[in-house]
Amino acid sequence: MFRFEHTEFLWALMLIPVLTAVFVWMMIWKKKALQRVGDWGIIQRLSPGKSNSRVIAKFILLMIAYVFLVIGIANPQIGSKLVEGERKGIDIMIALDVSNSMLAEDIKPNRLEMAKQAISKLLDNLGNDRIGIVIFAGNAYMQLPITTDYSAAKMFLANVDTKIVPTQGTAIGEAIEMCAGAFKDETHSRAIIVITDGENHEDDALGAAKDATEKGVIVYTVGMGLPEGAPIPEYNKFNQMVGYKKDRSGSTVVTKLNESMLQQIASAGKGVYVRANNTQSGLKTILEEINKLEKTKFESKMFSDYEDRFQYFIAVSLIILLLELLIFERKSKWLSKINFFGK
């Protein structure tokens, strides 16, 4: 098992393109400044010891050293001891709607991003519970099988967007069926949380919720959006907004929360319905309800010891920095006198 102890330091790698852009700008500015002094060819002959290739090589080495330094500070760790143990918790499957209507911005920053942020916070508040993720639009897809690895859940969650599914729609029933089939042990307390705006509902979600309850699974629903609705933004391939979705008559499409449907699904699933808004996602209320369920024991495997590997990256960084110091911007006069390929 590989992990970083301090993942927040990895954001420092975002400085690399900024530093590169500044370096390129400085090189161009310096050349233009020298050209204003006189002819570029003459200037080059007057400073034969100057080497731009060495300057570029030194910068590249500095950037490589910086990368290794940042990774070292983040402290890569490798799990060295896998142990088995008993945990007591609840099995939870989350069904997340990723249809285009979830891009509506009646909930800021938009319905989908609000849902993802809420799920991330939910993961932070889970104790010994197991969790899995199903995404759905026109069809449902297993994104993460049920697990106790919350880090993996966050990683998969970060990659979720509306482009991840090939067909649009809102197949809530199919998502509930897939979630219900993902549970490994029927003796555990099990819950499904459906997060959607409920619009363009296509299949028999009520029947799927009733079937789930017959298997001992409780279905909760969270409505993302507001009843008055909002237009659906459209983006180009550069992720720039180009307008709003329109129907065949040219009118702007307004997507509205189908609250009645979600209430019916929650009722059929013997769960509760909560509407999200700009201040709260509703998952906190759902988690409080889930925590009332009986927690059951299950076996789990986890790494109990991790070995640090930061020292290797720091060492490589120092070696590269030393190498960079040994490279001079100007060509060495005594080396240039030596004819390695003499007659």
C-alpha positions, 0 to 999 in steps of 0.5 A: 500500500502506497500513500503520501503522509502529507498530500497537501504539500503536493500542491506545491508542484503547481508552481512548476508551470509558473516558474517555467513561464517566468524563466522563458519570459526572462530569457526572451526579455534578456535577449531583446534587451541585448538586441537593443544594445547592438547587433545580436551576432556581434554581441554573441561574438563579444561574449563567446563564453556565454552558453544559453544551453547551460542556463537552460540545463541548470533550470531543468535540473533545478525543476527536477530537484524541486519535484523530488524535494516536494515529493520528499516533504510529502513523505511517500510511505509504503505499508509494511504490515497488513493485519486483520481485525474486526470492525463494527459499522454499517455498509453504505452505497452512494448512488450519485447522479452525473447527468447534465442537469446536475451542472445547474447552478441553483446550488453553488458552485453547482449541484454535482460539485456540491454533492461531491463536496458533501460526500467528501465531508461524509467520508471524513465523518465515517467511523468503521463503516464501509462505503461504495459509489455508483454513478448514473445518468442514462445507465448506472456504473459501479465506480467503487466497490464497497470498501473501508478505504476512504482515501480510494473513495476520495480519489475516485470521487475527485474524477467524477464529472458529467462526461464520465458516462456515455448516455444521458438520462436519470436511471435511478432504478438501475442505480438502486438495483446496482447498489443493492447487488453490491452489498457483500453480506446480507447480515449487515445493516445496509443503506443506499443514499441516492443523490440526484435532482430526480429530473428526467426519471426514466425507470421503475425507481419505486419498484427498485426501492421496494425490492431493496427493502425486501432484502433488508436495505434502506433507501434514502434520497437527497434532492440536489437543486431548488424547486424553481430550478435553473438553466443547464450550462453548456461547456466546450472542450476547453471547459469554458461555458458557451451558453445554456442548453436550449430545446428544439424551439430555441427556448432555454431549458430550466431543470427543476428538482423533482421533489415529489418523486424523491419523496416517493422513492424514500418512502418506498425504501423505508428511508427519509428524504432531505433537500439540499440547499446552498448552506447544507447538503442534507447528508448530515441528516441522512448520516444521523439516520443511518447511525441509528441502524444497528452496527454489525461486526465485519472482518477487515484488512488494513496496513498498521505500519508504514515505512517512510521513503522521504529520505530517498527523494530528499537525497536525490534532490540534494544530488541534483542540486549539487550537480547544478552547482557544478555547471557554470553558465559560462564555458570554462576557459581552461577546458576550452583549451584542451583539444580532446580530439587532437590530430 
